[in-house]
Amino acid sequence: MSARPQNFGQYQIFPELIYRIKETEAITYKKQKENWD
């Protein structure tokens, strides 16, 4: 049980990390699309 509270902080940060990566990918994709047109 002692391992759970230690790892809890990482799970709080993880969704935000994924969101930032997805956001960056979306911006990059938009820029690429503009260049293709």
C-alpha positions in Angstrom: 0.0 0.0 0.0 2.9 2.4 0.6 3.8 2.5 -3.1 0.4 4.0 -4.0 0.7 7.4 -2.4 4.3 7.8 -3.8 3.1 7.2 -7.4 0.0 9.3 -7.1 1.8 12.6 -7.9 3.0 11.2 -11.2 -0.5 10.3 -12.3 -1.6 13.9 -11.6 1.1 15.3 -14.0 0.7 12.6 -16.6 -2.6 13.7 -18.2 -1.3 17.2 -18.5 1.8 15.9 -20.2 -0.2 13.9 -22.7 -2.4 17.0 -23.4 0.6 19.2 -24.1 2.1 16.6 -26.5 -1.2 16.3 -28.3 -1.5 20.1 -28.5 2.0 20.4 -29.9 1.3 17.7 -32.5 -1.9 19.5 -33.5 -0.1 22.7 -34.1 2.7 21.0 -36.0 0.1 19.2 -38.1 -1.7 22.5 -38.9 1.6 24.1 -40.0 2.4 21.1 -42.2 -1.0 21.2 -43.8 -0.6 24.9 -44.6 2.7 24.2 -46.2 1.2 21.4 -48.3 -1.5 23.7 -49.7 
